[in-house]
């Protein structure tokens, strides 16, 4: 699993002109699910994301997590995170999990995040045509890769 984390002032997921999920200050998390990923990786990735110290403290040092600031997390499924553009000009998406497998893992991640994190958790809709609106704060953008955490 790969997660592109963006520290935001706000983030919204719009489908057919309607906001289906949004947060104020917090993290926009673009979630890519790889072939071979399973639900075992979810808790590790959620813990890492929710405790990552990327928000400033009173001394303007990045010492606070999204949980520390009482922020929110907007989880967005995004299969293109596993695009391979090393050859040619058309990316390959062969590394991404099959849609039914990825949906199962993404839905479980959203459920666990809402059940276990003591902050606001919102999400996009798997395989929907989503428009993501955000104000990137910093900008601070970080890549988490489960292959590097285990």
MDAnalysis code that builds the backbone (N, CA, C; Angstrom):
import MDAnalysis as mda
import numpy as np

u = mda.Universe.empty(450, n_residues=150, atom_resindex=np.repeat(np.arange(150), 3), trajectory=True)
u.add_TopologyAttr("name", ["N", "CA", "C"] * 150)
u.add_TopologyAttr("resid", np.arange(1, 151))
u.add_TopologyAttr("resname", ["UNK", "UNK", "UNK", "UNK", "UNK", "UNK", "UNK", "UNK", "UNK", "UNK", "UNK", "UNK", "UNK", "UNK", "UNK", "UNK", "UNK", "UNK", "UNK", "UNK", "UNK", "UNK", "UNK", "UNK", "UNK", "UNK", "UNK", "UNK", "UNK", "UNK", "UNK", "UNK", "UNK", "UNK", "UNK", "UNK", "UNK", "UNK", "UNK", "UNK", "UNK", "UNK", "UNK", "UNK", "UNK", "UNK", "UNK", "UNK", "UNK", "UNK", "UNK", "UNK", "UNK", "UNK", "UNK", "UNK", "UNK", "UNK", "UNK", "UNK", "UNK", "UNK", "UNK", "UNK", "UNK", "UNK", "UNK", "UNK", "UNK", "UNK", "UNK", "UNK", "UNK", "UNK", "UNK", "UNK", "UNK", "UNK", "UNK", "UNK", "UNK", "UNK", "UNK", "UNK", "UNK", "UNK", "UNK", "UNK", "UNK", "UNK", "UNK", "UNK", "UNK", "UNK", "UNK", "UNK", "UNK", "UNK", "UNK", "UNK", "UNK", "UNK", "UNK", "UNK", "UNK", "UNK", "UNK", "UNK", "UNK", "UNK", "UNK", "UNK", "UNK", "UNK", "UNK", "UNK", "UNK", "UNK", "UNK", "UNK", "UNK", "UNK", "UNK", "UNK", "UNK", "UNK", "UNK", "UNK", "UNK", "UNK", "UNK", "UNK", "UNK", "UNK", "UNK", "UNK", "UNK", "UNK", "UNK", "UNK", "UNK", "UNK", "UNK", "UNK", "UNK", "UNK", "UNK", "UNK", "UNK", "UNK"])
u.atoms.positions = np.array([
    [0.845, -1.175, 0.000],
    [0.000, 0.000, 0.000],
    [0.888, 1.235, 0.000],
    [0.505, 2.171, -0.806],
    [1.151, 3.475, -0.805],
    [0.113, 4.525, -0.449],
    [0.559, 5.479, 0.363],
    [-0.313, 6.593, 0.729],
    [0.452, 7.884, 0.494],
    [-0.115, 8.751, -0.322],
    [0.425, 10.085, -0.496],
    [-0.340, 10.983, 0.472],
    [0.393, 11.526, 1.416],
    [-0.190, 12.365, 2.462],
    [0.080, 13.824, 2.119],
    [-0.969, 14.617, 2.172],
    [-0.819, 16.052, 1.987],
    [-1.412, 16.754, 3.202],
    [-0.590, 17.591, 3.829],
    [-1.082, 18.390, 4.950],
    [-1.936, 19.505, 4.365],
    [-3.146, 19.640, 4.868],
    [-4.085, 20.579, 4.260],
    [-4.690, 21.551, 5.264],
    [-5.081, 22.696, 4.745],
    [-5.925, 23.626, 5.494],
    [-7.377, 23.167, 5.407],
    [-7.726, 22.549, 4.252],
    [-9.028, 21.904, 4.062],
    [-8.922, 20.983, 2.856],
    [-9.827, 20.023, 2.790],
    [-9.912, 19.131, 1.627],
    [-11.348, 18.673, 1.475],
    [-11.792, 18.558, 0.244],
    [-13.163, 18.144, -0.064],
    [-13.148, 17.154, -1.218],
    [-14.043, 16.181, -1.174],
    [-14.249, 15.242, -2.273],
    [-15.619, 15.534, -2.871],
    [-15.624, 15.883, -4.148],
    [-16.855, 16.270, -4.847],
    [-17.184, 15.204, -5.892],
    [-18.418, 14.710, -5.861],
    [-18.912, 13.777, -6.878],
    [-20.214, 14.330, -7.423],
    [-20.287, 14.493, -8.733],
    [-21.481, 15.049, -9.389],
    [-21.929, 16.353, -8.742],
    [-20.961, 17.210, -8.414],
    [-21.263, 18.522, -7.853],
    [-21.608, 18.528, -6.379],
    [-21.602, 17.371, -5.726],
    [-21.966, 17.280, -4.309],
    [-20.759, 16.865, -3.477],
    [-20.559, 17.549, -2.357],
    [-19.476, 17.203, -1.443],
    [-19.873, 15.946, -0.669],
    [-19.114, 14.860, -0.874],
    [-19.427, 13.593, -0.195],
    [-18.510, 13.345, 0.999],
    [-17.485, 14.151, 1.149],
    [-16.574, 14.021, 2.278],
    [-15.664, 15.221, 2.334],
    [-15.415, 15.710, 3.521],
    [-14.539, 16.861, 3.637],
    [-14.032, 17.039, 5.048],
    [-12.877, 17.694, 5.138],
    [-12.277, 18.003, 6.430],
    [-11.780, 19.439, 6.402],
    [-11.564, 19.985, 7.582],
    [-10.855, 21.240, 7.685],
    [-9.383, 20.869, 7.844],
    [-8.659, 21.520, 8.695],
    [-7.221, 21.248, 8.858],
    [-6.965, 19.768, 9.100],
    [-5.993, 19.207, 8.386],
    [-5.685, 17.802, 8.583],
    [-4.901, 17.216, 7.437],
    [-5.250, 15.968, 7.091],
    [-4.519, 15.207, 6.092],
    [-5.461, 14.724, 4.994],
    [-5.061, 14.993, 3.760],
    [-5.660, 14.327, 2.608],
    [-4.764, 13.135, 2.321],
    [-5.327, 11.937, 2.294],
    [-4.553, 10.723, 2.072],
    [-5.045, 10.031, 0.812],
    [-4.186, 10.011, -0.212],
    [-4.486, 9.299, -1.448],
    [-3.979, 7.872, -1.272],
    [-4.889, 6.902, -1.338],
    [-4.582, 5.518, -0.999],
    [-4.453, 4.673, -2.267],
    [-3.274, 4.082, -2.458],
    [-3.041, 3.147, -3.550],
    [-2.848, 1.754, -2.983],
    [-3.536, 0.781, -3.552],
    [-3.471, -0.589, -3.053],
    [-2.808, -1.462, -4.106],
    [-1.786, -2.178, -3.678],
    [-0.938, -2.973, -4.547],
    [-1.446, -4.415, -4.623],
    [-1.067, -5.104, -5.680],
    [-1.331, -6.535, -5.733],
    [-0.602, -7.169, -4.551],
    [-1.240, -8.087, -3.886],
    [-0.629, -8.733, -2.731],
    [-0.918, -8.044, -1.416],
    [-1.440, -6.829, -1.440],
    [-1.824, -6.179, -0.186],
    [-3.012, -6.920, 0.408],
    [-3.090, -6.916, 1.727],
    [-4.262, -7.463, 2.398],
    [-4.591, -6.571, 3.590],
    [-5.591, -6.945, 4.342],
    [-6.049, -6.090, 5.437],
    [-5.044, -6.006, 6.584],
    [-4.023, -6.850, 6.595],
    [-3.017, -6.810, 7.666],
    [-2.243, -5.495, 7.670],
    [-2.109, -4.864, 6.540],
    [-1.326, -3.642, 6.424],
    [-2.086, -2.404, 6.929],
    [-3.383, -2.502, 7.042],
    [-4.216, -1.338, 7.356],
    [-3.844, -0.689, 8.678],
    [-3.788, -1.462, 9.750],
    [-3.547, -0.877, 11.068],
    [-2.187, -0.181, 11.143],
    [-1.170, -0.794, 10.541],
    [0.162, -0.184, 10.529],
    [0.143, 1.150, 9.795],
    [-0.515, 1.174, 8.641],
    [-0.556, 2.409, 7.853],
    [-1.385, 3.489, 8.544],
    [-2.501, 3.113, 9.159],
    [-3.316, 4.095, 9.879],
    [-2.551, 4.676, 11.060],
    [-1.857, 3.815, 11.797],
    [-1.094, 4.303, 12.948],
    [-0.001, 5.261, 12.489],
    [0.727, 4.877, 11.449],
    [1.804, 5.730, 10.938],
    [1.248, 7.082, 10.491],
    [0.161, 7.053, 9.727],
    [-0.431, 8.278, 9.204],
    [-0.948, 9.181, 10.331],
    [-1.619, 8.608, 11.304],
    [-2.255, 9.414, 12.353],
    [-1.271, 9.925, 13.396],
    [-0.068, 9.338, 13.461],
    [0.923, 9.771, 14.449],
    [2.108, 10.510, 13.820],
    [2.117, 10.626, 12.505],
    [3.202, 11.313, 11.809],
    [3.220, 12.782, 12.233],
    [4.345, 13.247, 12.713],
    [4.445, 14.609, 13.255],
    [4.782, 15.589, 12.123],
    [3.725, 16.093, 11.493],
    [3.903, 16.998, 10.342],
    [3.211, 18.352, 10.535],
    [2.696, 18.592, 11.741],
    [2.049, 19.877, 12.045],
    [2.910, 20.648, 13.046],
    [2.941, 21.977, 12.887],
    [3.790, 22.805, 13.735],
    [3.256, 22.934, 15.151],
    [4.210, 22.984, 16.088],
    [3.887, 23.289, 17.473],
    [3.998, 24.796, 17.680],
    [3.982, 25.238, 18.930],
    [4.041, 26.674, 19.232],
    [5.379, 27.308, 18.838],
    [6.399, 26.471, 18.576],
    [7.712, 26.979, 18.157],
    [7.939, 26.818, 16.650],
    [6.871, 26.579, 15.906],
    [6.931, 26.381, 14.455],
    [7.786, 25.192, 14.035],
    [7.883, 24.192, 14.886],
    [8.580, 22.936, 14.571],
    [7.526, 21.876, 14.265],
    [7.804, 21.029, 13.274],
    [6.861, 19.951, 12.958],
    [6.973, 18.869, 14.035],
    [6.212, 19.050, 15.113],
    [6.242, 18.141, 16.266],
    [4.884, 17.547, 16.604],
    [3.843, 17.926, 15.882],
    [2.494, 17.488, 16.235],
    [1.893, 16.627, 15.124],
    [1.102, 15.657, 15.542],
    [0.389, 14.789, 14.596],
    [-1.000, 15.342, 14.333],
    [-1.680, 14.766, 13.365],
    [-3.060, 15.163, 13.071],
    [-3.951, 14.886, 14.284],
    [-3.645, 13.841, 15.025],
    [-4.395, 13.536, 16.247],
    [-4.148, 14.605, 17.300],
    [-2.884, 15.025, 17.449],
    [-2.534, 16.053, 18.434],
    [-3.283, 17.354, 18.202],
    [-3.489, 17.714, 16.934],
    [-4.142, 18.998, 16.627],
    [-5.658, 18.877, 16.525],
    [-6.184, 17.646, 16.671],
    [-7.627, 17.447, 16.529],
    [-8.103, 17.672, 15.108],
    [-7.230, 17.363, 14.151],
    [-7.569, 17.546, 12.742],
    [-8.412, 16.412, 12.206],
    [-8.461, 16.310, 10.901],
    [-9.231, 15.257, 10.250],
    [-8.413, 14.581, 9.175],
    [-8.905, 13.443, 8.716],
    [-8.279, 12.716, 7.625],
    [-9.333, 12.443, 6.561],
    [-9.006, 12.773, 5.330],
    [-9.865, 12.464, 4.185],
    [-9.167, 11.383, 3.375],
    [-9.735, 10.182, 3.351],
    [-9.172, 9.032, 2.652],
    [-9.761, 8.953, 1.246],
    [-8.888, 8.941, 0.248],
    [-9.322, 8.917, -1.147],
    [-8.671, 7.727, -1.853],
    [-9.476, 6.817, -2.421],
    [-8.874, 5.717, -3.184],
    [-8.262, 6.262, -4.473],
    [-7.040, 5.790, -4.802],
    [-6.356, 6.330, -5.971],
    [-5.417, 5.279, -6.547],
    [-5.905, 4.508, -7.509],
    [-5.105, 3.430, -8.088],
    [-3.900, 3.941, -8.865],
    [-3.914, 5.197, -9.288],
    [-2.815, 5.705, -10.109],
    [-1.518, 5.867, -9.329],
    [-1.562, 5.764, -8.017],
    [-0.340, 5.866, -7.208],
    [0.635, 4.747, -7.563],
    [0.129, 3.628, -8.050],
    [0.997, 2.523, -8.449],
    [1.302, 2.524, -9.950],
    [1.082, 3.647, -10.611],
    [1.416, 3.734, -12.033],
    [2.914, 3.572, -12.235],
    [3.279, 2.850, -13.270],
    [4.681, 2.672, -13.633],
    [4.890, 3.385, -14.967],
    [5.624, 4.477, -14.927],
    [5.847, 5.287, -16.130],
    [7.301, 5.220, -16.585],
    [8.010, 4.160, -16.207],
    [9.422, 4.055, -16.580],
    [9.623, 3.821, -18.065],
    [8.691, 3.135, -18.719],
    [8.826, 2.859, -20.150],
    [7.748, 3.598, -20.928],
    [8.139, 4.179, -22.032],
    [7.163, 4.822, -22.906],
    [6.504, 6.021, -22.273],
    [5.357, 6.382, -22.842],
    [4.633, 7.560, -22.365],
    [3.251, 7.238, -21.818],
    [2.864, 5.962, -21.863],
    [1.586, 5.560, -21.285],
    [1.877, 4.731, -20.037],
    [1.436, 5.207, -18.858],
    [1.719, 4.473, -17.630],
    [1.048, 3.101, -17.616],
    [1.709, 2.165, -16.975],
    [1.134, 0.840, -16.734],
    [0.566, 0.826, -15.323],
    [-0.584, 0.191, -15.178],
    [-1.213, 0.096, -13.865],
    [-1.248, -1.350, -13.383],
    [-0.354, -2.177, -13.896],
    [-0.344, -3.604, -13.579],
    [-0.037, -3.893, -12.118],
    [0.660, -2.987, -11.435],
    [0.998, -3.226, -10.030],
    [-0.188, -3.045, -9.095],
    [-1.187, -2.315, -9.521],
    [-2.342, -2.066, -8.668],
    [-3.192, -3.313, -8.495],
    [-3.797, -3.426, -7.319],
    [-4.673, -4.560, -7.041],
    [-5.895, -4.515, -7.948],
    [-6.486, -5.674, -8.178],
    [-7.731, -5.739, -8.955],
    [-8.808, -4.941, -8.209],
    [-9.717, -4.315, -8.955],
    [-10.696, -3.429, -8.322],
    [-11.479, -4.050, -7.162],
    [-11.948, -5.294, -7.287],
    [-12.731, -5.883, -6.192],
    [-11.884, -6.092, -4.939],
    [-10.610, -6.482, -5.119],
    [-9.714, -6.651, -3.972],
    [-9.391, -5.296, -3.340],
    [-9.087, -4.326, -4.173],
    [-8.741, -2.997, -3.675],
    [-9.919, -2.362, -2.943],
    [-11.125, -2.533, -3.467],
    [-12.316, -1.963, -2.813],
    [-12.505, -2.568, -1.430],
    [-12.324, -3.869, -1.306],
    [-12.469, -4.532, -0.006],
    [-11.486, -3.953, 1.002],
    [-10.232, -3.780, 0.589],
    [-9.210, -3.249, 1.492],
    [-9.486, -1.785, 1.814],
    [-9.827, -0.990, 0.804],
    [-10.108, 0.427, 1.052],
    [-11.293, 0.590, 2.002],
    [-12.382, -0.136, 1.749],
    [-13.565, -0.031, 2.613],
    [-13.240, -0.430, 4.050],
    [-12.423, -1.461, 4.214],
    [-12.028, -1.885, 5.569],
    [-11.148, -0.823, 6.223],
    [-10.302, -0.168, 5.431],
    [-9.463, 0.892, 5.979],
    [-10.313, 2.057, 6.488],
    [-11.309, 2.437, 5.716],
    [-12.202, 3.519, 6.139],
    [-12.926, 3.122, 7.419],
    [-13.430, 1.898, 7.477],
    [-14.145, 1.421, 8.667],
    [-13.243, 1.447, 9.890],
    [-12.045, 0.897, 9.755],
    [-11.119, 0.856, 10.901],
    [-10.704, 2.252, 11.330],
    [-10.477, 3.143, 10.369],
    [-10.100, 4.515, 10.707],
    [-11.211, 5.178, 11.510],
    [-12.449, 5.011, 11.072],
    [-13.575, 5.614, 11.789],
    [-13.772, 4.984, 13.156],
    [-13.497, 3.682, 13.276],
    [-13.686, 2.970, 14.542],
    [-12.567, 3.223, 15.546],
    [-11.344, 3.475, 15.066],
    [-10.207, 3.504, 15.987],
    [-9.563, 4.872, 16.177],
    [-9.668, 5.751, 15.213],
    [-9.032, 7.062, 15.354],
    [-9.994, 8.024, 16.034],
    [-9.472, 8.780, 16.962],
    [-10.299, 9.705, 17.726],
    [-10.318, 11.087, 17.076],
    [-10.470, 11.083, 15.752],
    [-10.546, 12.316, 14.984],
    [-11.569, 12.116, 13.868],
    [-11.892, 13.188, 13.195],
    [-12.838, 13.107, 12.081],
    [-12.205, 12.351, 10.920],
    [-12.919, 11.367, 10.388],
    [-12.468, 10.606, 9.229],
    [-13.566, 10.656, 8.177],
    [-13.203, 11.092, 6.984],
    [-14.113, 11.140, 5.849],
    [-13.467, 10.362, 4.707],
    [-14.252, 10.070, 3.679],
    [-13.674, 9.321, 2.557],
    [-14.351, 9.666, 1.249],
    [-13.616, 9.328, 0.193],
    [-14.163, 9.378, -1.149],
    [-14.895, 8.074, -1.421],
    [-15.272, 7.878, -2.681],
    [-16.038, 6.704, -3.083],
    [-15.223, 5.922, -4.109],
    [-15.023, 4.651, -3.836],
    [-14.220, 3.797, -4.695],
    [-14.795, 3.759, -6.109],
    [-13.961, 3.943, -7.109],
    [-14.268, 3.925, -8.539],
    [-15.218, 5.029, -8.997],
    [-15.408, 6.042, -8.187],
    [-16.230, 7.182, -8.600],
    [-15.350, 8.204, -9.314],
    [-15.967, 9.049, -10.119],
    [-15.276, 10.165, -10.748],
    [-15.258, 11.302, -9.728],
    [-14.185, 11.356, -8.960],
    [-14.081, 12.307, -7.853],
    [-13.292, 13.535, -8.279],
    [-13.710, 14.664, -7.790],
    [-12.968, 15.911, -7.914],
    [-12.495, 16.251, -6.503],
    [-11.186, 16.390, -6.342],
    [-10.630, 16.663, -5.029],
    [-10.191, 18.116, -4.982],
    [-10.716, 18.811, -3.992],
    [-10.394, 20.216, -3.797],
    [-9.651, 20.315, -2.471],
    [-8.492, 20.998, -2.490],
    [-7.744, 21.130, -1.242],
    [-6.887, 22.377, -1.269],
    [-6.527, 22.803, -0.094],
    [-5.524, 23.845, 0.066],
    [-4.367, 23.183, 0.792],
    [-3.306, 22.877, 0.029],
    [-2.136, 22.210, 0.579],
    [-1.426, 23.191, 1.497],
    [-1.100, 22.751, 2.689],
    [-0.492, 23.591, 3.708],
    [1.011, 23.358, 3.752],
    [1.770, 24.304, 3.311],
    [3.227, 24.209, 3.364],
    [3.893, 24.544, 2.047],
    [3.792, 23.744, 1.049],
    [3.135, 22.436, 0.996],
    [3.965, 21.359, 1.698],
    [3.252, 20.461, 2.341],
    [3.871, 19.288, 2.955],
    [3.229, 18.074, 2.313],
    [4.028, 17.287, 1.598],
    [3.552, 16.086, 0.922],
    [4.543, 14.961, 1.216],
    [4.024, 13.835, 1.730],
    [4.872, 12.730, 2.164],
    [4.319, 11.425, 1.604],
    [5.224, 10.546, 1.170],
    [4.842, 9.237, 0.672],
    [5.114, 8.186, 1.735],
    [4.086, 7.420, 2.074],
    [4.233, 6.238, 2.935],
    [4.099, 5.014, 2.042],
    [4.996, 4.068, 2.202],
    [4.975, 2.849, 1.402],
    [5.082, 1.676, 2.355],
    [4.084, 0.804, 2.374],
    [4.088, -0.318, 3.313],
    [5.252, -1.261, 3.054],
    [5.748, -1.321, 1.823],
    [6.907, -2.177, 1.523],
    [8.140, -1.695, 2.289],
    [8.186, -0.425, 2.648],
    [9.326, 0.125, 3.371],
    [9.123, 0.087, 4.888],
    [7.897, -0.235, 5.353],
    [7.611, -0.225, 6.790],
    [7.716, -1.595, 7.438],
    [7.680, -2.638, 6.643],
    [7.702, -3.990, 7.214],
    [9.047, -4.649, 7.018],
])
